[in-house]
Amino acid sequence: MQLNIRNQNIEIVARQRNIFIVLCMLSLICLLIVSLKLLSTNERTILIPGLNQEAWASDKGVSSSYLEETTVMYLPLLLDLDSTSIDWKRDRIMTYVSNSNELNLKLLTEYFARVKEQYNQFSLSTHFALKKLVTNPEQLKVKAYGQLVSRFGDRGFESEIAAYSLSYEWVAGRLLIKEFTKLSKEESQDA
């Protein structure tokens, strides 16, 4: 009798052991599958600091608030300049410029070369105080309106109302600058 009970106990323990081994194997297989998935995933999460409203990005484009926040981030690199910071800001902004159109890339490079020469010659520094943004999410364009303050060393300053247009291109999940231009007075009246 005791031999029969002992054999039943051994059989129960063996079944429990087999169930435990199967569960461990399933856990290891799931862990291996999740690890391989994480290793093969190539996702980027782009966070823009200071979002005040919902922003989204998809294969078709971006939200208006995403365009606004991106423009607010890029404008100081393009307009808040002095002779000591131009090279650093140029190198920084060029990582966010689309190279699909060589003409626009050339124009932006010439812009920085021109302002570097002017800023060195006149000890110039500028600051753009943003007042208003008008976005067009379908065309990925933004018009920025504000006050451009120019300081000429110790000789004084000049303040003017200015408007700039930035157009973007959505490339591989990144919003890249396609074109940056100063708007004429007639074009800036459209707002």
Secondary structure, 3 states (H helix, E strand, C coil): CHHHHHHHHHHHHHHHHHHHHHHHHHHHHHHHHHHHHHHHCCCCCCCCCCCCCCCCEECCEECHHHHHHHHHHHHHHHHCCECCCHHHHHHHHHCCECCCCHHHHHHHHHHHHHHHHHHHHHCEEEEEEEEEEEEECCCCEEEEEEEEEEEECCCCEEEEEEEEEEEEEEECCEEEEEEEEECCHHHHCCC
